[in-house]
Amino acid sequence: MTRLRLGVDVGGTFTDHILFDEDSGRIFTFKTPSTPEDPSRSVMAGVKHFGAAPRGLSGLWLMAHGTTVNTNTVLSRTGAKIGLVTTKGFRDVLAIGRQTRPHFYRWDVDRPEPLAPRHLRLEVAERVDNRGEVVLPLCEEDVRRCAEVFRVQAVEAVAVCLLNSYANADHESRVKEILEETLPDVYLAISSELSPEFREFERSSTVATVAYIGPSFQRYVDELQRSLSNELKAPPQLYIMQSSGGMASAEVEMRRPHYTLESGPAAGVLASVDLGQHLDMSNIISFDMGGTTAKASLIQGGKPSIVSMLEIGKDATGFYGIRITGMPVRTPSIDLVECSAGGGSIAQVDVAGLLKVGPASAGADPGPACYGAGGTEPTVTDANVVLGRISPDFFLGGRMKIQPELAQRAIEEKIGGPLGMSASEAAQGILDVVNANMVRILRVVSVSRGFDPRRFVLMAHGGAGPLHAGDLAEELGVERIVVPPDPGLFSAMGLVISDVQTVASTTRFLPADAASLPAIRESLAAQTEQCNETLSEEGFTPENQVVERFLEMRYVRQNFELEVPVNGDLQSKAELDGVLKAFHNMHLQSYGHSDPNAPVEVVNVKCRASGLVPKPQRAQLPSGGPNPSDAFIGRRRVFFKSSGWLECPHYDRVKLLRDNVIRGPAMVCQFDSSVTILPGHMATVGSMGELVIDTGKGDVI
């Protein structure tokens, strides 16, 4: 029987599906507008589409799902009514937070309201010190009193975060037992199970977020699984993509829904890593521009950078294109920086007469003006249509007709008229502004991290990414751009090829010296065992499990730590010295200085483990030589900032063959995106259908 995998990525504007045939290497695609009111509808639209095809879905064994459900729940404040149980005296930790300023020169930044209102943040008498010693026993009567308040107030979920429970979880475990007895139908989030690490505010914020999103995510997953069971005789195993770039079964993710907060964007980075391995490219800037946002992530040596905390809040972008306010959530995540710059981002002239783009988006409904679905505000997509960069005949393979006259009218009325510009000048102005925002985030993940972007390949994906990649590469001095075969569905491809992943960590304050080696080895062994148990529950045999081990380290008296990989078993001081050397080098890379003579301490011990899923092999394109004439579909006028209006050849990407060469200016049209090849750039078609664009900026270092 044919074995099939399905990847489904739900974005803010479109939901992307990729069906992969493991036997033939063939890929089948489907793209449909997202349904924000019920995301499962757009997911099932693709399942029904493939199920109705002659090949059907017989043999579908795995469905990997990237979702924005939990992020949207937090941002829209539509989560559960929650209560919080905490140690006496710590009721207001969520409100106080950290006494830090998110931006030095801004005074108008609002802190988000705590997810648990103050009247539902309740205290219990108990105390554990930072070594795990019980200072004051737990008062169980206080816990029962809290449970009664929650029952009367009809809370849907309860978060439990007691002081120093990462060092001793006994009190939290007993609180959990009492709440399970007294509130059997309430969702529980326990900090020692979800985030057994120090820092009270971050841990409290994490567990409150889990309680807030847990019930709705559980309902969403249950409904999706019911829909799959109703539609298919043999429903596939459902996996959810995590922010860290690995997936886990739906059952596991319902217990830790905060792991999915950056689900979809992580899949795109994972796909960039995989394609880079096939192309022997290990230094990549992954750039994903969709309908609502643009995301950037840096991949060095074939591995993306992983951070241990996200910040989720009302305001996702700041002056420099990075988050400036929000709630910290401890969850491993690929290091992504995003800004409100997508195809649906709305352009407007503000009261000062300045052109701005975003953060508001036209989304999937009504969408850009050119969709003809009732939208009247000019968007980035409308600007690309007016400039001839999107062919009306190729949008979604011709299934969705766009109306250039509506795009032109919106830009003339809302932008061109107020600014005294022609439609093309106004449209180019919109692209200039949105490109400047995106260059900013590309510099954040490279220059501000201590990396020269000219040493990296720009991997452009998302439906709008290939339209703008050439302009961004010119600005950054990047010499090579790679556009994947299906850029608009690239995150869905990342879902298809991802492994199952789990993470375990614990806080251990230890000097990074030889005397601490036994304790470090003991902690690493415990975290490794925990990861192995989780993967075994997922059905992976020991030979299909790979464990990576890390120490989070910092100089003594510093406040922030760096994650350092551990190679070897740390049986000797020489092996520890190797880890310390790596830490000093990372500190130099990150902060511009290091001190090899300064004392270093271990803060957290962490393991990340992967259950290896067999990787699909993609079909290879036949060679067609340098002449792309078989794919030529005609000429249309396209506006370029450097040259004005030019008659450009247009090519059908489906008909391109390996080794075809396209010299700019030109446009490559396809079902899910359009690729702009600027004047002076040259694109070559690779063996898997990827476009490798040489910008002429010099050799990649």
N, C-alpha and C positions, 0 to 999 in steps of 0.2 A: 504493500500500500504506500502511496505517495505520502511523504511527511511534509507538512506545511507549518510555517510560522507566520503569525500576524502581528505587526507592530502598529499601534494606534496612538497618535499624539494629538491631544486636544489643545489647541491654541486659542488665543483670544478672538481670532477672526476665522480661521479655518481648522478643520479636523482632518488630519492626514493619516492615510492607511497604506501600508506596504505589506503585501502578501508574498512570502518567499517560498519557492519550491526547492526543498533541500536536494532533491534528486537531479533536477535539470539545471539548477542555478538561476532559473528565470525569476523575474520580479514583476509583480502586477501591482498597479497603483490606483488609488482612488482618493479624491479630495472633495470635501464638501464643507459648506459654511457651518461654523460651530453653532450650537444651540445653548447659549449661556443659561437659559432658564432651566434646562435639564440636559447636562452634558452627555448623558448616556444615549440620548436620541441620535446625536451625530455619530457616536461610536457605533451604534447598532445599524445606522444607515450604511456604513461600509461593510459590516458583516453581511447584511442582506444583499448588498450589491454583489459581493463575491459569491455568496451562496446561490444567487440566481444565475450566475455565469455557467456555461456548459461544464467547466471543470469542477464547479462546486467547491465545497469546503471539507470534503471527505479526506481525512488524514490530518486535519488541523489539530495539533497537539499542544501548541503553546500560543498564548496571546499576551504580549508585553504591552503595557499601557502607560503612557506618560500623561499626567493630568495636572491641571491647575486648580482643581476643586478646593484643596486646602488653602492655597494662597488666596484665592478669591473669597473664601469664607472669612479669613482674617481681615482682608482689606475692606470688604463690604460690611463687616460687623454683623454677620448673619449666623454666627455660631450658637452653641448651646448656652443656656443659662447655667453658670457654674458657681460653685463655692470653693473656698480654699481653707484648708486646715494647716495651721502653722504654729510654731513655738510661741509661747507667750512673750510679748514684746516685739514681735516681728510682723505684726499685722499689715504694716504699711510699706513693706519692702518693695512691693510692685509699684507703688505710687512714688516712692522716693527715688528708686533707681540708682544710677550713678551720677555723681555731681560733675559731669563733664559737659562741655559745650560741643555740640555736633559740628558747628562751623564757627570759626573764630570771629568772623566779621558779621555774622547774622544774628539778630536778636528776635526775629519773628518766627522762630521754629517752635512749633507746639509739640509737646510730648503726647503720645497717644494715651488715651484713658486706659487704665488697667482692665483686662478682660473680666476679672472678677470684681464686682462692685464692693465698696467698703463694708456694707452691711452683711455681705456674704463672705467676708474674709474673717474667719474665726480663729481664736487662739486656744491652745491646750497647754496645761502646765507640764513641762518636761524639759530636760536639758542634757545634751551630750556634748563633750568638748571635742576639739579638733583631732584628738588622738583616739576617739571612740569610747572614752570612759564615760560612764553614766554619772552625771552630776546630780540630776533630779529625776526620779522615776516618773514614768508616764502616768498621768491621772486619767484613768479610763472613764471616769464619770464625766470629765470634760468632753471626751470624744463622743459619748452618747448624747450629751447636750447639743453638741454641734450637729449630730445626725438628725436630731429632732427639729432643729431650726431648718436644716436643708429639706426635710420632709414637708414641713409646713410651707416653705417657700417654693416647693416643687422644682428644685434644681434638677437638671438633666445629667450633670457631671460634677465630680468633686476632684480637685487637685490636692495632693498631700505633699507638703514640703516642710520638713522639720530641720532645725538647725543641725548642721554637721552630720546629717544622715548618710552622707557618702562614706563616713568613717565607721559608722555603726548603724545598721538599718533596722535593728530590733524594734525600736519604737514605731517606726513607720509601718513595719510588717504587722504589728498589733493593731494600729489604727486601721489598716486595710481590712483585717479580719473583722473588726467591729462594724465597719461601714458595710462590708459584704453581708453581715447578719442583719443589720437594721435597714439598709437601703439596697435590697438585692437587684433592683432594676436600674440603678444609677451607674453610669460609666465612671470608672476610677482611674486616675492617673497618679502614679506613685513615683516620686523623684528618685529614690534609690534604685528603682528598676529602669528608669528612663534616662537619667543623667547623674550617675554616681560620681560627680566631680565637684570640686570646691567652687566658690563664688556664689553666695546666696541669691543675689538678684538674678543672675543669669539662670541659675537652676530653678528658681521660683517662676521666672518668666517662661521657661521651657515647659514646665509641668502645667502651668496655666494654659498655655497654647495648646498642648495636647488635649487637655480636658475640653477646651473650647471647640476644637475641630473634630474630636474623636467621634461623637455621636453622628454627626452629619456625614462624615466620611464612611462610617460603618453602614449607614443607610444607603449611601451611594454604591458602595461595593456590593452589598447584598442585592440591590435592585439590578445592578449590571449582571451579576451572576445569574439571577433569575431570568433576565432577558436572554442571556446566552443559552440557558437550559431550555427555554421555550422555543428558541430559534433553531438550535442544533441538536441532533439526536445524541451526539457525543460531544458535549461542550469541552473546550480546551482548558488546560491549566492556566489560571489567570495570575499574571505577575504584574507588579507595579514598579515603575522605575523610581529609584531613590535619587536624592540630590547629589549623592557621592559618585554616581555613575555606574551603579550596579542595581540589579532588580532583586526583589524578594516576593514571595508568594503573597497573595492578597490577605491570607489569614495572618501572616506575620506583620504585614503593614498596618492592619487594623489595630494592632497593639501598640504601634509606634508611628502614628500618621505624620508626625513632624519630620520624618525622614523623607517625605515626598514633596516638601515645599518648593523645591526647584527641580521638579521631576522632568518636565519637557526639555528645558535648556540643557540639562546635564546629558541627555541622550544625544543632542547634537554635538557636544564636545567629544563624547565617546565615539561617535561615527567619524569625527575628524581624526582621532587617534588611529582608528582602524584603517581608514583610507591612507593616512600617512605611512603606516607600516607597509602597506602594499606598494606605495610609491617610493619607499626608502627615504621618507622625509620625517625627521624626528623633532624639528623645531618649527612649531606652527602657532599662528594666532588664529583661533577659531572665531569666526565672525558670523553671527546669526541675526539676520534682520527679517522679522516677520511682519504681521499686520499691526501689532500693537507696540512692541518694544524691539530694541536691538541689544544683543548680548555679545560680550567678548570674553574670551578666556585664553590664557597662554599655556601652551604645551611645550615643555622642554625635555629633550631626551626621550620623547615618546610617551611622557606621562604628564597629565594635567596636575596643576597644583590643587591640593585639598586644604580647605580651611575647616575649623571645628565649630564655627558658629555663623549663623545667618542673622540678619536684622530685618524683621518684617514690620512694616508700618504703613500709615496712611500716605506718606509722601515718599515715593520710591526714588526720586531723582533730586539732585541738588545742583548747586552752581557749577560743580565740576563733574556732573553726570553720575554721581554716586549717591548711595542712600545717606540721608542726613538725619533721619529720625526713625524711630520704630522700636519694636520689641525684640530683644535678643533671644534667639532660640539655639540651644546647643544641639547641633546636628551636623555630622560630617557632610561637607558639600564641596563640589568642584568650585574653585575660586572664579566666580563670574561677576562681571561688572555690567550693569545694564542702564539704559536710558530710555526715555519715552520717545522713541524714534522708530516708527514702523510705517508700513504702507498706508495704514489708516489714520496716522497722526494728523490732527487738524491744524491748518495754518490760519493765522489771524493777524490783524494789525491792531496793536494795543492802543491805549489812550494816548501814549506818547508818540504814536506814529511809527513804531518799530515792528518789524516782521518777526513773529514768533511761530514756532512749530511745536505742537504738543504742550503739555502731556496728555490733553484730552484726545480720545481716539474715536473715530466713527465706528469701530468694531465691525462685527458681522452684520449688525442690523442697526441703522439702515446701510452702513458701509459708505465708501466714498461716493461722491456725486455721480461718477461715471457708471456706477452699478445700475443706476436707474431705479433704485429701490426706495426713493424718497429722501435720500441724503442731499443736502444743499451746501454743506460746508466743504471748502477745498481741502484736499488731503495730499499727502506725498504721492500716492498712487495717481491722483488726478494730475499732478504736476508731471509725472513721467508719461502719462497719456498725452498731455498737451505737447510735450517735447518729442513725441514720436517714439519713445523708448519701449512702449508696450503696444503690441499689435492687436487691434480689436479682434482679428480673426483667430488668434491663437490662445486667448485667455481661457484657461481651464480647458484647453483642447477644443475650444469653440462651444463648449456646453453652456458657458456663461457669457452672454453678450455684454460688452461694455459700450458706452455711448460717449464718444469723445466730445460731442457738442455740449453735453452737460458738464463735463470737466472744465471745458473752456469757459462756459458761462459762470461757473462757480468761482474760478480764479479771477476772471475779469471783474466780476461784481464785488468780491470780497477782498481781493488783494490788489489787482492791477489798478482799478479805479481809485481807491484811496491813496495809493502810492504814485499815481501818474505813470504807470508802466504798461507796456503791452503785455498780452497774455504770456508770451514766451519769456519775456524778461521777468515777469512775476513768478512763473513756474521755475525758472532757473534760480531765482532768489530763494524759493522754498527749498530747492535741493541744496543750495549753499548752506542754509541754516541747519538743515537736518544732517548734512555731511559734517559740519563743524561739531555738532553734538556727538556724532559717532566717532570722529577722530579723537575726541576727548576721552572716550572710554577705552579706545584702543591704546592710547598713551598711558592711561591709568594701569592697564594690565601689563604693559611693557616698560615704558620709561620710568614710571613711578615705582616699579618693582625692581629696578636696576638692570633692565634688559634693553638692548638696542633692537627696535623693531625691524631694522634692515637686515638683521641676522635670521629673520623668520619668514616663512611662507604664509601668506594670507589665505586661509581656507574660507571661502565665502559661500554661505548657504542661507536657508530661509527663502521664502518666496521673493523678497525684495533684495536680498544680499548681493546677488550677482549684478543687479542693476547699478549698484553704487560702489562696488568693490574697486573698480578702476580709479575712480576719483579719490577714494581713500588711500589706495596704494601710492598714487601720485603725491599726496600730501605727506605721507609717512616715509617716502623713499623706498618702499618695498619693491623688490625686483620681480617677484613671482607671485602670481595668484593661481589658486586651484579652485575650480568650480566643479563640485561633484556631479555625477550623472543625473541625479534627481534632487537638485538643491532645495526645492520647496517641500520635499518630503524627507529631508536628510535626518531630522530628529527621529522620525518613524523608523528609518533605517538603523539608527543607533539603538533603538529598542530591540530590533530583530537580532542584532549581533551581541547584545550585552550578556554578561555573566550574572549569576546570582551573587549577592554580596551581603556581608554582615560585618558589624563593627562592635568591639567591646573595649571599654576603657575604665580606668579607675584612677583616683588621685592617690599619689604616694609622694610625700615630701621627703626626698632623700638627697644627700650630697652625692654628686657625680664622682665618686672615688671608689677605690678598690674595696673598701669596707662595706659598701652598699651593694656589691655585686650579688650576694646571695638573695637579698630582698628583691632586687630588680629581677633576677631570674625567676623567683617565685611568682611575682606579679605577672611577668610575661607568660609563664606557664599557665596561670589561672585564666588569663584573657584568651590565650590560644585554645584552651579546653572549652571555654564558653563559645567561641566562634565555631569550633569543630562540632559541638553539640547542635548548634543552630543549623548548620549546613547539613548535618546528618538528618535532622528533622525535615529538611527540604528534599531529602532523598539522594544526597550526594555521597558517594563512597569516598573513603580516605584518599584514594589515588586521584580523585577529581577535585580535591580541595587544595587551595594554595593560600598560605597565611603570610601576610606581611606584618612586621612588628616595628613599633615606633616608640621613642621616648620624647615627650614634650619637655623641653629643657629651657632654662633661662639663666642669666647671670644672677647671682645672689643679690637680693634687694631690687631686682627689676620686677616689673608688673606684668609683662607679657612674655609668652614662651613660643618657641619654634618647634615644629615637629621634625624630628630627626630619625631617618630610617636606621634600623638595627640589622646589621649583617653578621651572621654567626650566632653563637650561643652565649656570648659574653662570659666565657669561662676563664678569661684572663684579663689582666690589666691592659695588655696590648690591644685587645679587641675594644675595650672601653675607650682607650686613647683614640682609636679610629673613629668612634662615635663622637668624641669631643672635638676632634679635628673637623669633622663634618659640620658640627654645630657652629664652630667659630667661622667657618667659610660661609655658612648660610647667614649668619649674623652680619658678616661683612657685605654679602650680596644684598640683604634686605635693608640694612640701616647705614651702610657706608663705613662702618668701623667694627672692630672686634678687639678683644683683649685675651690672648691665649693664656695669660698668667692669672687672670681673674678666676675666682671660684665659681663653679657652675653647679646648679641643682636640678634634679629631676622633679617634675611637678606631676605629670600624668604618664601612665603606662597604657599603651593602646595597641590593639591588633585590628587589622582589616583583613578579612578572609573572603575568598572568591570560590564559588562553586562553578567549575568550568563547564559551560554549555558548548557543544560542538559548533565551530564557526562555519557559517555558510560560505560556499565558494561561488563567486559571481561569474556569470558568463562573460567570455572575452569577445570583443568586437573583431570582425575580420578587417584585414588591412585594405585601405583604399588608395594609398599613395597621398601625395600632398594636395592634389586638386579636389576641392570640395564641391564641384559643380553639380553632383547628383543631389545635393541637399539644398541647392540654391532655389529660393522661392520668389525672388523678385527684389525690387528696390523701393524704398520709401524714404521720405525726408525725415531726418533726425537732427535735433539741435544739440550741438556740443559747445560747451562754454568757451573752448579755445578757438573754435572754427566757425561757429554759427551753424546755419542750416546746411546740411550736406545730404546728397543722395547716397544712401547706404545700402549695400547688399544685405539681404536678410536670408538666414539659413534655418532650415528645419533640423533641430538637433537630433531627432529620431533617425534621420537619414545620414548623419555624419558617420564616417568610418575612421578606424584607427589610422593615425599618421596624417589625416587631413590637416591642412594649415589654413588659417583664416587671418588675414591682415586687416587691421583696423583702418578706418572706421567701419564697423559692421555690427549687426545685431544677430544673436542666435536665439530663436524662439522655440519654446517648448511648452508642454502642458502645464507645468507648475511654476514657471519662472521665465524671465528673459535675461539674457547676458549681454551687457554692454561691452564692446571691445573698442576702446578709445583710439583715436588717430595716433599712430606710432606704436601701438601695442600689437602683439602677434600671439594668436592662440593655436595650440597644437592639440589634437585629439589623442588621448591616451588609450591604452588597451582595454580599460573598463568603461570607456566613454567619458572619462573626466576631461575637462578642458584645462590645459596648463597655459596660462597667459604670461608672456614675457613683456614686462613694462619698459624694458630698455634702460633700467636704472643702474645697471652694473651687476657684477657677480654677487650671488648670495654668499655671505661669509660663512 
